[in-house]
Amino acid sequence: MLMAALTLWASELMNNKLDASVTATISDKFAAGNDLVYLPDFKLSLNDLFKKKIYTPAETAYCDQFDDADLHYASTWAAKEAVYKAVKQLEPSALPFKKIEILREKPGGRPYVVMHKHPGRFKISLTISHDGDYIWAIALIEISL
């Protein structure tokens, strides 16, 4: 019985049938998103209206506590974009940026995501990095249901 199963698996693998089924399973359950922000350009668009439309009060309070608040707004924006891009691969409905909240347990701490539109639906791993004028974020998500 085991030999027959292994023979069938080998045959499917050779015909790319197994590969296609594994790929379909992975693409239906996992997604990645990333975003790169160039700080000088971002600063040109950062105004009170943008802040009001994009950031939650907790995000604004977090960013404003730093002398280099623009860097923290840009980092949070890159993180929101990365999460948005990953989620949209698995959930096509509208997703306002305020429904994606990027929080940290302490100043400069590890970021985590609160999804106000789909609470508990996704497991999200997020990282943010910056070097000079560039900020990069990547989000890896898995559907939890």
C-alpha positions in Angstrom: 0.0 0.0 0.0 2.8 2.4 0.9 4.7 1.5 -2.2 1.6 2.2 -4.3 1.1 5.6 -2.7 4.8 6.5 -3.2 4.6 5.4 -6.9 1.5 7.6 -7.4 3.1 10.6 -5.7 6.2 10.2 -7.8 4.1 10.0 -10.9 2.1 13.1 -10.0 5.3 15.0 -9.1 6.8 14.1 -12.5 3.6 15.5 -14.2 3.6 18.6 -12.1 0.2 17.8 -10.6 1.5 17.6 -7.1 3.4 20.8 -7.5 0.3 22.7 -8.7 -1.8 21.4 -5.8 0.8 22.4 -3.2 1.2 25.9 -4.8 -2.5 26.4 -4.9 -2.8 25.5 -1.2 0.1 27.8 -0.2 -1.2 30.8 -2.3 -4.7 30.4 -0.8 -3.5 30.5 2.8 -0.3 32.7 2.9 0.8 36.0 1.4 3.6 38.6 1.7 3.6 42.3 1.2 6.4 44.9 1.3 6.8 48.6 0.9 9.8 50.9 0.4 9.5 54.6 1.4 11.9 57.3 0.4 11.8 59.7 3.4 12.4 63.0 1.5 9.5 62.4 -0.8 7.3 61.1 2.0 7.9 64.3 4.0 6.4 66.3 1.1 3.1 64.5 1.5 2.9 64.4 5.3 0.4 67.0 6.4 -2.5 67.1 8.9 -5.1 65.9 6.3 -2.9 62.9 5.4 -2.4 62.1 9.1 -6.1 62.3 9.9 -7.0 60.0 7.0 -4.3 57.4 7.5 -3.2 57.1 11.1 -5.2 56.1 14.3 -4.9 58.3 17.4 -2.5 55.7 19.0 -0.3 55.7 15.9 -0.2 59.5 15.9 0.7 59.6 19.6 3.4 57.0 19.1 5.1 58.9 16.2 4.7 62.4 17.8 6.7 61.3 20.9 10.0 61.3 18.9 12.1 64.2 17.8 12.3 62.6 14.3 8.5 62.0 14.1 8.6 62.1 10.3 10.7 58.9 10.3 8.2 57.2 12.5 5.3 58.3 10.4 7.1 56.9 7.4 7.9 53.7 9.1 4.3 53.2 10.1 3.1 54.1 6.6 5.5 51.5 5.1 4.2 48.9 7.5 0.5 49.7 6.7 1.3 49.4 3.0 3.0 46.1 3.4 0.1 44.7 5.4 -2.4 46.1 3.0 -0.6 44.5 0.0 -0.4 41.1 1.7 -4.1 41.1 2.9 -5.4 42.2 -0.5 -4.0 38.9 -2.0 -6.2 36.9 0.3 -9.2 39.3 0.9 -10.3 41.4 -2.0 -12.9 43.6 -0.1 -12.2 47.2 0.7 -9.7 47.8 3.4 -9.2 51.4 4.7 -5.8 52.2 6.1 -7.2 53.2 9.5 -8.4 49.6 9.9 -4.8 48.5 9.8 -3.2 49.7 13.1 0.5 49.4 13.7 1.4 49.4 17.4 4.4 48.8 19.5 4.6 47.6 23.1 7.2 50.3 23.9 9.0 53.1 22.1 11.2 51.6 19.4 9.8 48.2 20.2 8.7 45.3 18.0 5.8 46.3 15.8 2.5 44.3 15.7 -0.7 44.7 13.7 -4.2 45.1 14.9 -6.7 44.4 12.1 -9.9 46.3 13.0 -11.8 45.0 9.9 -10.9 41.4 10.1 -10.1 40.7 13.8 -8.5 37.3 14.4 -8.7 36.3 10.7 -5.0 36.7 9.9 -1.8 35.8 11.7 0.7 38.6 10.8 4.4 38.9 11.1 5.8 42.4 10.5 9.2 43.9 10.4 10.3 47.5 9.7 13.8 48.6 8.9 15.4 51.9 7.9 18.7 53.1 6.7 19.4 56.7 5.8 16.5 58.0 3.7 14.9 54.6 3.1 12.4 52.7 5.1 11.3 49.2 4.3 8.6 47.0 5.8 7.6 43.4 5.1 4.5 41.6 6.3 3.9 37.9 6.1 0.4 36.7 6.7 -1.5 33.5 7.2 -5.3 33.1 7.2 -6.1 31.7 10.7 -9.5 30.4 10.0 
